[in-house]
Amino acid sequence: MATKPLSSNRNIKIVTQRAQALMERDGLDALVISERNNYWYFSGLISYQLDHIQRPQICFLPKKGKPTLLVYGNDKAKAKALPWIGGAGLHGRALSSGNDRRHH
């Protein structure tokens, strides 16, 4: 199965804003989203990697700002190309806005 976005920029913004309003109301700083359907809903990205338990895809949704995705392999470039995603990192690497660095 090819990796492709499920939703439009507008739909993801609405979903993200709604979740962030609820986080603000309930005093949460972020959501860590890894269940397949919730990941698709918040990231708009579907990947065959979601079929592999050893290769989870994770969406970090902060109370303010765009989601960041932790992905596996070739999905990084696809995730970074989505306008509603703030950043993407690979498993085993630190998330950063610049170059990826290995964990020490």
KAZI-V880296 format. One record per helix or strand. SS is the DSSP state (H for helix, E for strand). FROM is the first residue (numbers start at 1). LEN is the number of residues. If there is no record, write none. Layout:
{{SS;FROM;LEN} {SS;FROM;LEN}}
This chain:
{{E;4;2} {H;9;18} {E;30;4} {H;36;8} {E;45;2} {H;48;4} {E;58;5} {E;67;5} {H;75;6} {E;85;6} {E;93;1} {E;102;1}}
